[in-house]
Amino acid sequence: MDKDLDYYLNLDWTLIEGEDLDFEGNPYHYIEIKEIPSFVFCAKTIEKARKNYKNQLKLTLMLMIEDGEKIPEPGEEDDDINWESLCP
């Protein structure tokens, strides 16, 4: 199977939703993807975050594919995360 952008966009990613405050004390909502530690999308409402996070995911995946990065898929376990490669 050819694992192209459409393949990755249609995976059942593990979404982590949350709420926090910005630097001015205003609430915002975020969506993280468990399998892609560097991914986060923020919006003023959870509805907007849910509606629009896939646009950011598409850009993130395009860069990962272009850079030849291994894209961890849902259900894969990576016990040996190389944090230095994620946070140089």
Buried (B, 14 or more C-beta within 10 A) or exposed (E): EEEEEEEBEEBEBEBEEEEEEEEEEEEBBBBBBEBBBEBBBBBEEBEBBBEBBBEBBBEBBEEBBEEEEEBBEEEEEEEEEEEEEEEE
